[in-house]
Amino acid sequence: MAEKGIVNATILAIVDAEDRVPLGGLFAGSDWKLAFTGTLAETQAALWSTIPGVVISDRRLSDGYSWKQLLQEMLKMADPPPLIVADRMADDRLWAEVLNLGAYDLLAKPFEALEVFHAVTTACRRHESEKGIPRRRNGAERPKESVRAAVGAPW
């Protein structure tokens, strides 16, 4: 079940066809709504038409694009959902790269229910708690001079 208090319990998954059934099975009977895309173009269209609470993406999309290119497209959005990367070769190096480049987390494949639910739930909760908090991202305006002085911001 989607955890109580999660407003947007929609997951957009860009995963291989072989992973769709197991992932769908994890969320069957829950309050989570799961949608699938395969290519970067399909994903872009889905992101602009219905913004999900979280995105789970394979390291490499079916059309050859990578999660990094997907993340760059998502960062063009005013309030992008968190991106969770999934890969069979999940290791510390990839996990560090995922976090350092701005994605939310890394999931190992095959998917394990508790790990998936924890990552999705915490990503959604964090994102929803940050809504309305001004962030410096995507060329967003900097706070006015008086605000910067009041909070002691160095920028």
C-alpha positions in Angstrom: 0.0 0.0 0.0 1.0 3.6 -0.5 2.0 5.0 2.8 -0.5 7.3 4.4 0.2 11.0 3.7 1.6 10.5 0.2 -0.3 12.9 -2.0 1.0 11.7 -5.4 1.2 7.9 -5.3 2.0 7.6 -9.0 5.2 5.9 -10.2 6.6 6.2 -13.7 8.8 3.3 -14.5 11.2 3.1 -17.4 12.4 -0.5 -17.1 13.1 -3.5 -19.4 10.1 -5.6 -20.5 11.3 -8.5 -18.3 11.2 -6.3 -15.2 7.7 -4.9 -15.8 5.8 -7.9 -14.5 7.8 -8.3 -11.3 7.6 -4.6 -10.6 3.9 -4.5 -11.4 3.4 -7.5 -9.0 5.1 -5.6 -6.2 2.6 -2.8 -6.5 -0.5 -4.9 -7.3 -3.2 -4.5 -4.7 -1.5 -1.3 -3.3 -2.6 2.3 -3.6 0.4 3.0 -5.8 -0.4 3.7 -9.5 2.3 2.4 -11.8 2.8 3.5 -15.4 5.5 2.3 -17.8 7.4 3.9 -20.7 10.3 2.6 -22.7 12.0 5.4 -24.5 13.2 8.9 -23.6 10.6 10.4 -25.9 7.7 8.4 -24.3 9.0 9.4 -20.9 9.2 13.1 -21.7 5.6 13.0 -23.0 4.5 11.2 -19.8 6.4 13.6 -17.5 4.8 16.7 -19.1 1.3 15.2 -19.3 1.0 13.7 -15.8 3.7 14.4 -13.3 4.5 11.3 -11.2 5.4 11.3 -7.6 8.6 9.4 -8.4 10.4 8.0 -11.5 12.2 4.6 -11.5 14.5 4.2 -14.5 16.9 1.6 -15.8 20.5 2.7 -16.1 20.1 2.4 -19.9 16.8 3.1 -21.6 15.5 0.9 -24.5 16.4 3.5 -27.1 20.0 3.8 -25.9 19.7 6.9 -23.8 20.9 6.7 -20.2 19.5 7.7 -16.9 21.8 10.7 -16.9 20.2 12.1 -20.1 16.7 11.4 -18.5 17.8 13.3 -15.4 18.9 16.3 -17.5 15.5 16.4 -19.2 13.8 16.1 -15.9 15.8 19.0 -14.4 14.2 21.2 -17.0 10.9 20.8 -15.2 9.9 23.4 -12.6 9.5 20.8 -9.9 10.9 17.5 -11.1 10.0 14.3 -9.3 12.8 12.3 -7.7 14.6 9.8 -10.0 15.5 6.4 -8.7 17.9 4.4 -10.9 17.8 0.6 -11.2 20.5 -1.7 -12.4 21.6 -5.3 -12.1 25.1 -4.2 -11.6 24.3 -1.8 -8.7 27.5 -1.2 -6.7 29.0 1.6 -4.5 30.6 3.4 -7.5 27.2 3.6 -9.4 25.4 4.5 -6.2 27.9 7.4 -5.6 27.5 8.6 -9.2 23.7 8.5 -9.0 23.6 10.5 -5.8 26.4 13.0 -6.9 24.6 13.8 -10.2 21.3 14.5 -8.5 19.2 11.3 -8.7 17.5 10.2 -5.5 18.7 6.6 -5.1 19.9 3.3 -6.7 17.9 0.1 -6.6 19.5 -3.3 -7.3 17.8 -5.7 -9.7 16.1 -8.1 -9.3 13.8 -5.9 -7.3 13.2 -6.7 -3.7 9.9 -5.5 -2.3 11.0 -3.9 0.9 13.8 -2.0 -0.8 11.6 -0.8 -3.6 8.8 0.3 -1.2 11.3 2.1 1.1 13.0 3.9 -1.8 9.8 5.0 -3.4 8.1 6.0 -0.2 11.0 8.0 1.1 11.6 9.7 -2.3 7.9 10.7 -2.5 7.8 12.0 1.1 11.0 14.0 0.8 9.8 15.5 -2.5 6.4 16.4 -1.1 7.9 17.9 2.0 10.2 20.1 -0.1 7.4 21.5 -2.2 7.0 25.2 -1.6 10.6 25.5 -0.3 12.5 27.8 -2.6 15.3 26.0 -4.3 18.2 27.3 -6.5 17.8 25.0 -9.5 17.4 25.3 -13.2 18.3 28.9 -13.3 15.7 29.8 -10.8 15.9 33.4 -9.4 18.1 34.0 -6.5 16.4 35.3 -3.3 16.2 39.1 -3.0 19.2 40.8 -1.4 17.3 41.4 1.9 16.5 37.7 2.2 20.1 36.7 1.5 21.3 39.1 4.2 18.7 37.9 6.7 19.7 34.2 6.3 23.4 34.9 5.9 23.5 33.2 2.5 26.9 33.6 0.8 25.5 33.7 -2.7 
